Amino acid sequence: MTTVATVNKTFLANMAQLWRRDPHLAQKIDDLPIDASLVVQPSKSGPVTASVNTDDGRAVFLHSRYDPVREAADFCKSLETADTSCIILSGLGLGYHLKALIETFGEETTVLVGEPDLVTIKTAMENVDLSKELATGRVEIFTSLDKGELHERLQRHSTILMLGTRFAVPPVYRDHGAPWQAEFRQTLTDYAAFAKMSLVTLVRNAGITCRNIANNLPAYLATPPADILRGRFAGYPAILVAAGPSLAKNIDQLRELRDRAVIIAAQTTLKPLLARGIVPHFVTSLDFNEMSRHFFEGVEIPDEVVLVAEPKATWHVVDAFRGPDAKRPRRVILLDNEFAHRCVGEDLAQRTPMEAGATVMHLAFYLAQWLGCEPIVFIGQDLGFTGHVYYSPGVAIHRAWQAECGRYCTIEMKEWERIVRNRTILRKAVDHLDREIYTDDQMFTYREQFERDFARSSQRIIDATEGGVRKLGAEVMTLADAAKAFCGRPIEPERFDYLRKPWESADRLKAGRAALVERLRMLGDFRSLCEETLTLIKHLRSLTGDPARFNKRLVRMDELRTLVKQHDLIFTMVRDVSQMGELQRFAADRKLAGEELDDVDRAKRQLKRDEQFMNSLLDGCTLLRTILEESLGRFDRLVEATR
C-alpha cells in the first residue's frame, strides 16, 4: 500500500523565505517534530484560529473564533499611524496581526516580532501565507532575549527605530506570555535609547571626527599598527582602570599587581595612578574634546607606557602624549580607520582592524581582548553615582574645577552639580549588592554596550569595581579576591619585546601628503558637479507644470548622477564629514514612500529633498577642503621637525 504525503504549499512558501532571511530560525523550525503544532480550527468566517495553554493552565485562543482577519484589522486601525517607521509586535500568533500591520502602516514599515514559542511560529507557517511579508526583509522574528544576539540583529534597524517606533500588543498577549513580552519590549526600548545616543553622537560629531582623523594622519602613518600587540599577553589577566568613584577603594592595590597583570588605564586615571607610583602598561583615549590633552600635560609619563587611541581622538591628545620632542616621541598606536583609508589610500592606511570603542573603557576592553588577556577585570567602572558622586577623588577634572572652588563652592558641590545638571535623564538601576542606585541615560547606554560585549566574549569577565551598577555577564568579586585567584604568576619579560623595537618611521609621510593633494584635486571636480546639479534642481522646480521641458532637462540630471557616481570616493568622504544630510534624505525618502501623492506633487517633494541634500553636500565639500588643507600643514610641520 502506498501512502501519498500531502504537500503544504503554504508552509513551503513561508519556509523558503524564512531560509533566505533568517536561516537560524528556519533551522529551528525544521528541527521540530512533524506533529509539533498548535490545535487549530476554522473560524466562523473560514480562516483558522488556534488555541494555546497559558502558564496557569487555561486554554485561550490567539485570534477570534468568528473572524480573525477582521479582528486583526480592527486592532491595527486603533493604533496611531502618524510618524511610524517601526512597529514592535508582541506575539506572532498565526500572523494575522503582522499582515494587518503592514497593510495599515504601509509596505515600508519594519515590524519586529517577539515570539518565543517555536511551535506557534511553525503553526503560523503551516496555516497563513506570510511569504510576501517575509520576503521584504523588513520583518524580524525574535525568539530569545539574549542581549548579544538582539543587539547584533537590531543593528541594521537602528536608524528606523529612531524615526518613529510604536508598540502593538494584541489583547491575547497582554495575558499569554506577558512577562516575556514585557521584557522583550523593554529590551528593545533600551536598545532604541542606545541606538539614538550612538546615532546622535555620530551625526553631531561627524565633522569633528573627520578633522581629528585627518590631523592624526601623520602619527597614524609614522607609528606601528596594533598588530604588534595581538595575542602578546595571552593567558595573563588584565585589569582595566576606570575613573568611577569606587576606584578610591582599591587603586593602591594595583602597585603590587603590575608585574602579574596587564594594567590598562582610561586616560582620566593616568595622573592619579602615576601619583601613587603605579605605571600602567597601556592607556586608552578616544575623546573628541581638546580639554583631554590636560590628562597628559604636566606629568612625566614613563617610556614604557603606550597610548592606544582611536584616530578620531583629538590630535591635541595624541600630540600631548607624544611630547614636544618630535625625534624621540612617546609610544602611540592608532587603530585602523576607514576615513584614514579614504584619505591616503588602502596601501598606506591598512592595518588589522580592532573593534572601535564607544568610550575609553570599551576601548580598554577591546584592547584586553586583542592582547589575549584572560580574565578581564574591571575596577572603577561604576556606571552610576556611587555615594552620590561622579568621579574618583584626584582625577584630572577635579584639578580643572579648582579654579572655580572657594568658600562657597567645594569639589563636593561641583560633583553634585554634575549629577543634578542632567536630572531629566536620571534613571534608577540596581547596584552590585542589589540596591537601588542612580545612573543616567548616557551611562545606561554604555552599560548596554558592555553587556552586549560581555555576551559575545569568550573571556571571563570580572567586575571588581566594588560599587556601581550590576552588569549582566560579569562576575562580581573584590579586587583582592580576583588578584588571589588570577594574578599568581609574573608576566614573562619577553612579552614586552615591543618596547625594544624601533617605533617611529617617517618614510611614509611623503606618500601620505601626496595622497591628500590628490584628494583635494578630486574634491574640486566633485564640487563643480554638485554646483551644476543644484542649479539644475532649482530650474526643474520651476518646470514641474511643463512636462515636456521638465523631461528634456531631466536628461542632464541623469548625466550628472552618472558623473557623481564616478566620484564615489570623494562622495563618500563628503558624506563622512556631513552625516546630517544623509539622515535627512533617508527620513524624507521614508516619508515620501508612505504618502499618496500625484505625479506633480511627488516630483516637487523629491526636488525639494534633492535640493536640501545637495546643499548639505556643498557644505560638506567646504568642510572637507578645510580639513584636508589643515592636515597637509601638519604633514609639512612633522617632516620639518624630524629632519
Secondary structure, 3 states (H helix, E strand, C coil): CCCCCCCCHHHHHHHHHHHHHCHHHHHHHHHCCCCCCCEEEECCCCCEEEEEECCCCCEEECCCCCCHHHHHHHHHHCCCCCCCCEEEEECCCCCHHHHHHHHHHCCCCEEEEECCCHHHHHHHHHHCCCHHHHHCCCEEEECCCCHHHHHHHHHHHHHHHHCCEEEECCHHHHCCCHHHHHHHHHHHHHHHHHHHHHHHHHHHCHHHHHHHHHHHHHHHHHCCCHHHHCCCCCCCCEEEECCCCCHHHHHHHHHHCCCCCEEEEEHHHHHHHHHCCCCCCEEEECCCCHHHHHHCCCCCCCCCCEEEECCCCCHHHHHHHHCCCCCCCCCEEECCCHHHHHHHCHHHHCCCCCCCCCCHHHHHHHHHHHHCCCCEEEECCCCCCHHHCCCCCCCHHHHHHHHHCECCECHHHHHHHHHHCCHHHEEEEEECCCCEEEEEHHHHHHHHHHHHHHHHCCCCEEECCCCCECCCCCEECCHHHHHHHHCCCCCCHHHHHHHHCCCCCCCCHHHHHHHHHHHHHHHHHHHHHHHHHHHHHHHHHCCCCCHHHHHHHHHHHHHHHHHHHCCHHHHHHHHHHCHHHHHHHHHHHHHHHCCCCCHHHHHHHHHHHHHHHHHHHHHHHHHHHHHHHHHHHHHHHHHHHCC
